[in-house]
């Protein structure tokens, strides 16, 4: 019963963060609500005994991606004073669509049978991930690191080119 309650609280927190992100007007508040959603998802991963994925969720998404988004927002020129008015008709259609989606998903999940749970699922999953990455998938792992390095160098070159063009003007 406690696991079910924790899941519902975390799920509602994730949904609330997503809804707030879509409905808030201040961009900084949107990013903070996105962090709220990311942390709720990390809690759900912990409940699923996927501790490695939860830690990666907190470190990469809640930390690094959010900081990059905040820097991008602060370094670009954006107008916080723009106000959008939502018509009542559009709001009603959105609410109806969300309710229909909820009932369709509830109907589809209600009688779902997932079978029995694997016995080795919760035992040393982080060690198993590390062993698999560095034994079976070492070449794709290294190719990914080279691809990320090339992307980083390309981003630096593009940023330098933009700086040189702005200095010439």
C-alpha positions in Angstrom: 0.0 0.0 0.0 2.9 2.4 0.8 4.5 1.7 -2.6 1.3 2.5 -4.3 0.8 5.8 -2.4 4.4 6.8 -3.1 3.9 6.1 -6.8 0.8 8.1 -7.0 2.4 11.0 -5.2 5.5 10.9 -7.4 3.3 10.5 -10.6 1.1 13.4 -9.6 4.1 15.5 -8.8 5.6 14.7 -12.3 2.3 15.5 -14.0 1.9 18.7 -12.0 5.4 19.8 -12.9 4.7 19.2 -16.6 1.4 21.0 -16.5 3.0 24.0 -14.7 5.8 24.0 -17.2 3.2 24.4 -20.0 1.1 27.0 -18.2 3.5 29.3 -16.5 4.4 32.5 -18.2 7.9 33.2 -16.7 10.6 31.2 -18.5 12.6 30.7 -15.3 9.6 29.3 -13.5 9.1 26.9 -16.4 12.6 25.5 -16.0 12.1 25.1 -12.2 8.9 23.2 -12.8 10.8 21.0 -15.4 13.3 20.2 -12.6 10.4 19.3 -10.4 9.3 16.8 -13.1 12.8 15.4 -13.5 13.2 14.8 -9.8 9.8 13.1 -9.6 10.8 10.8 -12.4 14.0 10.0 -10.6 11.9 8.9 -7.6 9.8 6.7 -9.8 13.0 5.1 -11.1 14.1 4.4 -7.5 10.8 2.7 -6.9 11.5 0.5 -9.9 14.9 -0.5 -8.4 16.7 1.3 -11.2 19.1 3.3 -9.0 21.6 3.9 -11.7 19.0 5.4 -14.0 17.7 7.5 -11.1 21.1 8.9 -10.3 21.8 9.6 -14.0 18.4 11.4 -14.1 19.3 13.6 -11.2 22.8 14.4 -12.4 22.3 14.8 -16.1 18.7 16.1 -16.5 18.0 17.8 -13.2 21.6 19.2 -13.0 23.4 19.6 -16.3 20.5 20.0 -18.8 18.7 22.5 -16.5 21.9 24.6 -16.0 22.4 24.6 -19.8 18.8 25.7 -20.3 19.2 28.5 -17.7 22.4 29.7 -19.3 20.7 29.7 -22.7 17.8 31.7 -21.3 20.0 34.2 -19.6 22.4 34.6 -22.5 19.7 35.2 -25.1 17.5 38.2 -25.5 13.9 37.2 -24.6 10.9 39.3 -23.8 9.2 38.2 -20.6 6.4 40.8 -21.1 4.7 38.9 -23.9 1.3 37.8 -22.8 -0.8 35.2 -24.6 -4.5 34.9 -24.1 -6.1 31.5 -24.3 -9.7 31.4 -25.6 -12.2 29.5 -23.5 -13.0 27.3 -26.5 -9.4 26.2 -26.8 -9.2 25.6 -23.1 -12.4 23.4 -23.2 -11.0 21.4 -26.1 -7.7 20.9 -24.3 -9.5 19.7 -21.1 -11.7 17.4 -23.1 -8.7 15.9 -25.0 -6.8 15.4 -21.7 -9.8 13.7 -20.1 -10.3 11.5 -23.2 -6.6 10.5 -23.2 -6.8 9.7 -19.5 -9.8 7.4 -19.9 -8.3 5.7 -23.0 -5.0 5.0 -21.1 -7.0 3.9 -18.0 -9.0 1.5 -20.0 -5.9 0.1 -21.7 -3.9 -0.3 -18.5 -6.8 -1.5 -16.2 -6.6 -5.2 -17.1 -3.0 -5.3 -18.1 -1.1 -8.4 -16.9 2.7 -8.1 -16.9 3.4 -11.7 -15.7 5.9 -12.6 -13.0 8.8 -10.4 -12.1 12.3 -11.5 -12.9 14.3 -12.7 -9.9 17.6 -11.1 -10.9 16.1 -7.7 -11.7 17.0 -6.0 -8.4 20.5 -7.5 -7.8 23.5 -5.3 -8.6 22.0 -3.7 -11.7 24.6 -0.9 -11.7 27.4 -3.5 -11.9 25.6 -5.3 -14.6 25.2 -2.1 -16.7 28.9 -1.3 -16.3 30.0 -4.8 -17.2 27.8 -4.8 -20.3 29.0 -1.4 -21.4 32.7 -2.2 -21.1 32.5 -5.8 -22.4 29.8 -6.2 -25.0 29.2 -2.6 -26.1 32.7 -1.1 -25.8 33.0 -0.1 -29.5 29.6 1.8 -29.6 30.5 3.4 -26.3 33.8 4.7 -27.6 32.3 5.8 -30.9 29.7 7.8 -28.9 32.5 9.5 -27.0 34.2 10.4 -30.3 30.9 11.7 -31.7 30.4 13.9 -28.6 33.9 15.2 -28.8 33.4 16.1 -32.5 30.1 17.8 -31.6 31.9 19.8 -28.9 34.6 20.9 -31.2 32.0 21.9 -33.8 30.1 23.9 -31.3 33.3 25.8 -30.3 34.1 26.5 -34.0 30.6 27.8 -34.6 30.7 30.0 -31.5 34.1 31.4 -32.5 32.8 32.1 -36.0 29.8 34.0 -34.6 32.1 36.1 -32.3 34.4 37.0 -35.2 31.4 38.0 -37.4 29.9 40.2 -34.7 33.3 41.9 -34.1 33.6 42.7 -37.8 30.2 44.5 -37.9 
